[in-house]
Amino acid sequence: MWSLLEWIDASGRHFHPSERVRLQPWWSVPATVGVLLLGAGISLWLLPQRRRLIRRFADHFANGKRPPVDKVEPARSGLTKL
């Protein structure tokens, strides 16, 4: 869609020649977001074991559990009891 852009100051004087510019359509941003979500959905759908992947992702946030942390053994001193 084309629009006429005019450069007019407060006194009504044209200080730059008018020019035709192309405007971005109102639906372009929602369409971009929709295509992005559609692509992500199709990618997940095509992955093997997709339900397991989605369930693990949802369970991680729904339960609020932290991932398991490996237990670290306490440091041993060089001394031994006799």
Protein Blocks (a to p, Z undefined) as FASTA:
>chain_A
ZZddddddfkopafbdcdddddddfklmmmmmmmmmmmmmmmmmmpghklmmmmmmmmmm
mnopacddddddddddfbdcZZ
